[in-house]
Each structure stands twice: as structure tokens, then as C-alpha cells.
Amino acid sequence: MSWLINAEQLDKFRKSQKSLIIFDASLHLGDENHRNAQQEFTEKHIPDAKFFDIELFSDPNTDLPHMLIQDEKLISEKLSALGVRNDYKIIFYDNSTLRTSCRALWMMKMFGHNPFQLYILDGGLNAWIQYNNKTESGAPNYSPKQYTATFQSQFIRTLSQMKENVKHPKEQVVDVRHSIRFIGGKEPRPGLRAGHIPGSFCFPFFTMFDRDTQLWKPLDKIRRQLKGISLDLNYPIISTCGSAITAPILDFALDLLEHKNHSVYDGSWTEWGAEKLYSGEIDLSERPVETCLEN
């Protein structure tokens, strides 16, 4: 169980909690790829916050974007260098349209951090500024600590697991990409087929946020929305998207809803939808694709 807090609650945490670290986990992709999240952090961030570089934990040994490294020793070293301890409360926020603080929180779940010690600031940096307009500038000062990561494989799904689930469905797959991409519209990345994983549900991530305030919708409303697409919240759920950056948004919502068994497909569409994955792959039928477009 992870937590969603508002700016006032964050302020109280800052003033009362000693074993606490605040991270800006912004990342910009797609139409906002021209923005530099780390530079923006240096120019303006919540007082005492540090920068959490999501790409710092991406596997350099694959061509797929953002794939999570799974080396516990390396993960431990990186988190220790960022000044994280296993007993810390960690509050993530972002200034990204992709709500990338959810990706960061999911990563910490993967690394074995206590989910009850993980928080997200509703509304991100803008909500904080509206609350008291106090920010800082400058590069972060990291004070190294000692962290021990323990990889939690139950929170992640691999390509082989997804193939097996298509053949013998035991987990519901929810795709949070835009519905146009889901039904078979053009993909923004080259080398990808159009469509979706057979049998998956379409639930664009932005539907979980109020259009005017950009805050999370009430949980009861999100629950009704999920049931409205015929999703059964009593059964396991796998979240997927384009490259597993926005899939954790639904994963976090399921945390809040106290759903018992949910995970993220880290390869997401850049893996499943690839025209060619790796040298030697012969049969694309093991990664079937469905579309909803008329011929």
C-alpha cells in the first residue's frame, strides 16, 4: 500500500519527519522531449528535495527504452549514492505530463522498499507552488547513505510471462496508452506494429485525473471507471503502456484501491509491438497484435 498526499501534508512531513527524503522524479518524453527535467529541477524545486533520475536505473544492455536494471548490488550502490536508507519515508513528485513520480515509486517497490513508506504528492510541483509558492534553486547535495535492495519480481512481468498469459489468460492486461494507439493508430516510435495485446483492456492514464485541476480523481470514481470497462478488480491485473513509463500510474491507483495482485509489464509496447525484437526471432505469432480499425 502506497500513499497519495497533498501539499499541506507534505509540508507537515518536512517539518516533523527526520527519516524522510523528497525526490523530484520528472522525466519528459514525446512532445516534451525538448525539456530537460534535471535543468528544470536546478532552476526550481521543492525546498530540500533531491533529483531522482529514472534513467539512472535503466538497463544499458538492451535497446529497449527504460528497461529496469535487476542487479541488486548495482541498484543498492545507486540508491546509497542518492542518500536513501531502507527505513526512509520517500515522497515523490514531478513536473511531467506523464506523471513520472508513479514510475519512480513503482521502481522503489521493485527494489524492495516498504510500500507503506512510499508517497506521491498529488498535483506535483504545481500543487506545491499553489500551496505556498516557496521553492529553491541550485543543484542537489547528496549525502550518501547505506541501502540494500531486494528485487521484488512479483511486481514485474516479462515478455515470456506475457506470451504465456496470451496463450493461457490468468491475468487481466490493461493498456493505458491513448485509445487511438490502442485501436491501431500510428505509433510515435519507428519499428513498431500498431494495435494492442490480444484480450487487453483500454484505459488511458489521463482518465484518472481531473481535467481542470489535474489532481487525482476520487478513488471511488476511478474504481467505477475500471469496472466500467468490464475489469474485474478481484483478479490479477498487469499494467502496460508504450515503454512502461505511464503504466505505473495505474499500478499506483491499484495500490490506493488496495488491489491485491498487480504488476507492470516493463517491456510494454516497445517490446511486444516491435517489428523485430532480436536476431534469430522467426515467428512473430508468439507476439500477436490486435487492432480495432476497419480494413
C-alpha positions as CSV (number, residue, x, y, z in Angstrom):
1,M,0.0,0.0,0.0
2,S,1.4,3.3,-1.1
3,W,0.0,6.8,-0.3
4,L,-1.2,9.9,-2.0
5,I,-0.7,13.1,-0.1
6,N,-1.5,16.8,-0.7
7,A,0.9,19.8,-0.4
8,E,-0.2,20.6,3.2
9,Q,0.6,17.1,4.3
10,L,4.0,17.2,2.6
11,D,4.8,20.4,4.4
12,K,3.9,18.8,7.7
13,F,6.1,15.8,6.8
14,R,9.0,18.2,6.0
15,K,8.7,19.8,9.4
16,S,8.2,16.7,11.6
17,Q,9.9,13.7,10.0
18,K,13.6,13.1,10.3
19,S,13.9,9.9,8.2
20,L,12.5,11.5,5.1
21,I,13.7,12.2,1.6
22,I,11.8,14.2,-1.1
23,F,12.5,13.4,-4.8
24,D,11.6,15.2,-8.0
25,A,11.2,12.3,-10.4
26,S,10.3,14.3,-13.5
27,L,11.0,12.8,-16.9
28,H,9.9,14.2,-20.3
29,L,9.3,12.2,-23.4
30,G,7.4,12.5,-26.7
31,D,6.2,16.0,-27.5
32,E,8.0,17.4,-24.4
33,N,11.3,15.7,-25.2
34,H,12.9,19.1,-25.7
35,R,12.5,19.8,-21.9
36,N,15.4,18.9,-19.6
37,A,14.0,17.7,-16.3
38,Q,17.3,17.9,-14.4
39,Q,17.8,21.5,-15.6
40,E,14.3,22.4,-14.6
41,F,14.9,20.9,-11.2
42,T,18.0,23.0,-10.8
43,E,16.1,26.2,-11.6
44,K,13.1,25.4,-9.3
45,H,12.3,22.7,-6.9
46,I,10.6,22.0,-3.5
47,P,12.9,23.0,-0.6
48,D,15.3,20.2,0.4
49,A,14.2,18.0,-2.5
50,K,16.7,15.9,-4.5
51,F,16.5,14.8,-8.1
52,F,15.7,11.2,-8.9
53,D,16.9,10.3,-12.3
54,I,14.7,7.5,-13.6
55,E,17.1,6.8,-16.4
56,L,19.9,6.1,-13.9
57,F,18.2,2.7,-13.3
58,S,17.7,1.8,-17.0
59,D,19.4,-1.3,-18.3
60,P,22.3,-0.2,-20.7
61,N,22.4,-3.8,-22.1
62,T,19.2,-3.6,-24.1
63,D,18.0,-1.4,-27.0
64,L,14.5,-1.2,-25.3
65,P,14.0,2.1,-23.5
66,H,13.7,2.5,-19.7
67,M,14.1,-1.3,-19.0
68,L,14.8,-1.7,-15.3
69,I,18.2,-3.0,-14.2
70,Q,17.8,-6.0,-12.0
71,D,21.3,-6.2,-10.4
72,E,20.7,-5.8,-6.7
73,K,24.3,-4.8,-5.9
74,L,24.3,-2.1,-8.6
75,I,20.8,-0.8,-7.5
76,S,22.0,-0.7,-3.9
77,E,25.0,1.3,-4.8
78,K,23.0,3.8,-6.9
79,L,20.4,4.3,-4.1
80,S,23.1,4.7,-1.5
81,A,24.7,7.4,-3.5
82,L,21.4,9.2,-3.7
83,G,21.2,9.3,0.0
84,V,18.5,6.8,0.6
85,R,18.2,4.4,3.5
86,N,15.9,1.4,3.8
87,D,13.9,3.0,6.7
88,Y,13.3,6.3,4.9
89,K,9.9,7.7,4.0
90,I,10.2,8.7,0.4
91,I,7.9,11.3,-1.2
92,F,8.0,11.6,-5.0
93,Y,6.6,14.4,-7.0
94,D,7.1,15.5,-10.6
95,N,6.5,18.3,-13.1
96,S,5.7,16.0,-16.0
97,T,2.5,15.4,-18.0
98,L,3.4,11.7,-17.8
99,R,3.1,11.6,-14.0
100,T,6.6,10.0,-13.8
101,S,6.6,10.1,-10.0
102,C,4.5,6.9,-10.3
103,R,7.3,5.2,-12.3
104,A,9.8,6.1,-9.6
105,L,7.5,4.8,-6.8
106,W,7.0,1.5,-8.7
107,M,10.7,1.2,-9.1
108,M,11.2,1.6,-5.3
109,K,8.6,-1.1,-4.8
110,M,10.6,-3.3,-7.2
111,F,13.8,-2.6,-5.2
112,G,12.2,-3.8,-2.0
113,H,11.4,-0.6,-0.3
114,N,8.4,-0.8,2.2
115,P,5.4,0.3,0.1
116,F,3.9,1.9,3.3
117,Q,6.9,4.3,3.3
118,L,6.3,5.5,-0.3
119,Y,4.2,8.6,-1.1
120,I,3.3,10.7,-4.1
121,L,2.4,14.4,-4.0
122,D,-0.9,14.9,-5.7
123,G,-0.6,17.6,-8.3
124,G,3.2,17.6,-8.3
125,L,5.3,20.8,-8.3
126,N,2.3,23.0,-9.4
127,A,0.3,21.9,-6.4
128,W,3.2,22.8,-4.1
129,I,3.6,26.2,-5.6
130,Q,-0.1,26.9,-5.3
131,Y,0.1,25.9,-1.7
132,N,2.9,28.2,-0.5
133,N,5.0,29.3,-3.5
134,K,8.3,28.6,-1.7
135,T,10.9,26.9,-3.9
136,E,14.6,26.6,-4.1
137,S,17.2,26.6,-6.9
138,G,20.5,25.0,-7.4
139,A,22.0,21.5,-7.8
140,P,21.1,18.9,-5.2
141,N,23.6,18.0,-2.5
142,Y,23.5,14.2,-1.9
143,S,24.7,12.8,1.4
144,P,25.5,9.1,0.7
145,K,23.8,6.5,3.0
146,Q,23.6,2.7,3.0
147,Y,20.8,1.0,1.1
148,T,20.3,-2.7,0.5
149,A,18.0,-3.6,-2.4
150,T,16.0,-6.8,-2.7
151,F,14.4,-7.2,-6.1
152,Q,10.7,-8.0,-5.9
153,S,9.8,-10.0,-9.0
154,Q,6.1,-10.2,-8.2
155,F,5.7,-6.6,-9.3
156,I,7.0,-7.0,-12.8
157,R,6.1,-9.1,-15.9
158,T,8.5,-10.2,-18.6
159,L,8.0,-11.0,-22.3
160,S,7.9,-14.7,-21.6
161,Q,5.2,-14.3,-18.9
162,M,3.2,-12.1,-21.3
163,K,3.3,-14.7,-24.1
164,E,2.2,-17.3,-21.7
165,N,-0.7,-15.1,-20.5
166,V,-1.9,-14.6,-24.0
167,K,-1.9,-18.4,-24.5
168,H,-3.4,-19.2,-21.1
169,P,-5.0,-16.0,-19.7
170,K,-4.8,-15.8,-15.9
171,E,-4.1,-12.1,-15.5
172,Q,-6.1,-9.1,-17.0
173,V,-3.9,-6.8,-19.1
174,V,-4.8,-3.1,-19.0
175,D,-3.2,-0.8,-21.6
176,V,-3.0,2.9,-20.5
177,R,-1.9,4.3,-23.9
178,H,-4.2,6.7,-25.7
179,S,-7.2,4.9,-27.3
180,I,-6.1,5.9,-30.8
181,R,-2.9,3.9,-30.4
182,F,-4.8,1.1,-28.8
183,I,-7.2,0.6,-31.7
184,G,-4.3,0.7,-34.2
185,G,-3.3,4.3,-34.9
186,K,0.2,5.2,-35.9
187,E,2.9,4.6,-33.3
188,P,5.2,7.5,-32.4
189,R,8.3,5.3,-32.4
190,P,9.7,3.7,-35.6
191,G,9.8,-0.1,-36.0
192,L,6.6,-0.8,-34.1
193,R,3.4,-2.5,-35.2
194,A,0.1,-0.8,-34.5
195,G,-2.6,-2.2,-32.1
196,H,-2.6,-3.9,-28.8
197,I,-2.0,-7.2,-26.9
198,P,-4.9,-9.5,-27.7
199,G,-7.5,-9.5,-24.9
200,S,-6.2,-6.4,-23.2
201,F,-8.4,-3.5,-21.9
202,C,-8.0,0.1,-22.9
203,F,-7.8,2.6,-20.1
204,P,-5.9,5.8,-21.0
205,F,-3.9,7.0,-17.9
206,F,-5.2,10.6,-18.2
207,T,-8.7,9.5,-17.4
208,M,-7.7,9.1,-13.8
209,F,-7.1,12.8,-13.4
210,D,-9.5,15.8,-13.1
211,R,-9.3,17.7,-16.4
212,D,-9.4,21.1,-14.7
213,T,-7.3,20.7,-11.6
214,Q,-5.1,17.9,-12.9
215,L,-5.4,16.2,-9.5
216,W,-6.3,12.6,-9.0
217,K,-9.9,11.8,-9.2
218,P,-11.6,10.3,-6.1
219,L,-10.8,6.7,-5.7
220,D,-14.5,5.6,-5.9
221,K,-14.7,7.3,-9.3
222,I,-11.6,5.5,-10.6
223,R,-13.0,2.2,-9.2
224,R,-16.2,2.8,-11.1
225,Q,-14.3,3.7,-14.3
226,L,-12.3,0.5,-14.1
227,K,-15.4,-1.6,-13.6
228,G,-17.0,0.4,-16.5
229,I,-14.5,-1.2,-18.9
230,S,-15.5,-4.7,-17.5
231,L,-12.3,-5.1,-15.5
232,D,-12.7,-7.5,-12.5
233,L,-10.9,-6.0,-9.5
234,N,-11.0,-9.4,-7.8
235,Y,-8.5,-10.8,-10.3
236,P,-4.8,-10.1,-11.1
237,I,-4.0,-7.1,-13.3
238,I,-1.0,-6.3,-15.4
239,S,-0.5,-2.6,-16.5
240,T,1.2,-1.8,-19.8
241,C,1.8,1.2,-22.0
242,G,4.3,2.4,-24.6
243,S,7.5,1.9,-22.6
244,A,6.4,1.3,-19.0
245,I,6.7,5.0,-18.0
246,T,2.9,5.6,-17.6
247,A,1.8,2.0,-16.8
248,P,2.9,2.6,-13.2
249,I,0.2,5.3,-12.9
250,L,-2.5,2.6,-13.0
251,D,-0.3,0.4,-10.7
252,F,-0.2,3.2,-8.1
253,A,-4.0,3.6,-8.5
254,L,-4.4,-0.1,-7.8
255,D,-2.2,0.4,-4.7
256,L,-4.5,3.1,-3.5
257,L,-7.5,0.9,-4.2
258,E,-5.9,-1.9,-2.1
259,H,-6.0,-4.3,-5.0
260,K,-4.1,-7.4,-4.0
261,N,-2.3,-8.6,-7.1
262,H,-1.0,-6.2,-9.8
263,S,2.2,-5.7,-11.7
264,V,3.8,-3.8,-14.6
265,Y,4.9,-5.2,-18.0
266,D,8.3,-3.4,-18.2
267,G,8.9,-4.1,-21.9
268,S,5.4,-2.8,-22.8
269,W,4.6,-1.9,-26.4
270,T,8.1,-1.2,-27.4
271,E,8.9,-4.8,-26.8
272,W,5.6,-6.6,-27.6
273,G,4.9,-4.4,-30.7
274,A,8.4,-4.5,-32.2
275,E,8.6,-5.5,-35.8
276,K,11.8,-7.3,-34.9
277,L,13.0,-7.9,-31.3
278,Y,16.3,-9.7,-31.6
279,S,18.5,-11.6,-34.0
280,G,17.1,-15.0,-34.7
281,E,13.4,-14.3,-33.9
282,I,11.5,-16.2,-36.6
283,D,7.8,-16.4,-35.6
284,L,6.0,-13.1,-34.8
285,S,2.9,-15.1,-34.0
286,E,4.2,-15.5,-30.5
287,R,3.6,-11.7,-30.1
288,P,0.2,-11.4,-31.8
289,V,-1.3,-8.0,-32.2
290,E,-5.0,-6.9,-32.5
291,T,-6.5,-3.8,-33.9
292,C,-10.0,-2.3,-34.0
293,L,-9.6,-0.5,-37.3
294,E,-11.6,-1.5,-40.3
295,N,-9.7,-2.6,-43.4
